[in-house]
C-alpha cells in the first residue's frame, strides 16, 4: 500500500471522528470505530496491507528520544506502553506523527499533552492498530487467525529493529530531560 494512501485512510477516519479524534481517553472514543469503518470498505488484501504498513510506520517511531518523551508525558513507559504510544501517535495524523518522530519535544504543543501535564486527563496511546484492522477483516468475512497469518506473511521480508534508534539518556535524569526535551520538561517537570 502506498504510504500516501495509507495516511489518507487514517485521515478519513479522523475526519469521521470529528473533534474527538485527538484523545484516546474519552468515553466512547469514536476513532477506533471510525477507522474500522473506513477499513471495512476495503478488500481483505488491502486491510492486510494496511496492517502491515502500520507495523512499518510505527517501527519508524521506534526511537529513544520519542520513548523518553512518552515516559515523561505518561509518567513512565515500558515496552508495551511505548507500542501503545506509537499506535496512538499514528492516530493523531501524519503531520503530528512525522513532527513528533523528528522532534519529540513538539508534542508539548498538543492540547491533550497540555491537559495531561495539568492532571486534567487525556491519553495519546492506543492499544493496537491491529484491533480496527482485524475487526474490518472479520466484517469482510475473514477470521482473526487468517488475518494474523496474512499480516505475518506480508511482514516476513520487512526488517525489524531490535533496539530503538536515536540518542539515549536516562529518562529519570531531570537535567538531561530538560536539555533534550525543554518544552515537555517545562510542562511536566517545572
Secondary structure by P-SEA (a helix, b strand, c coil): ccaaaaaaaaaaaaaaaccccccccccccaaaaaaaaaaaaccaaaaaaaaaaaaaaaaaaccaaaaaaaaaaaccccaaaaaaaaaaaaaacaaaaaaaaaccccccccaaaaaaaaccccccccccaaaaaaaaaaaacccaaaaaaaaaaaaccbbbbcccccccccccaaaaaaaccaaaaaaccc
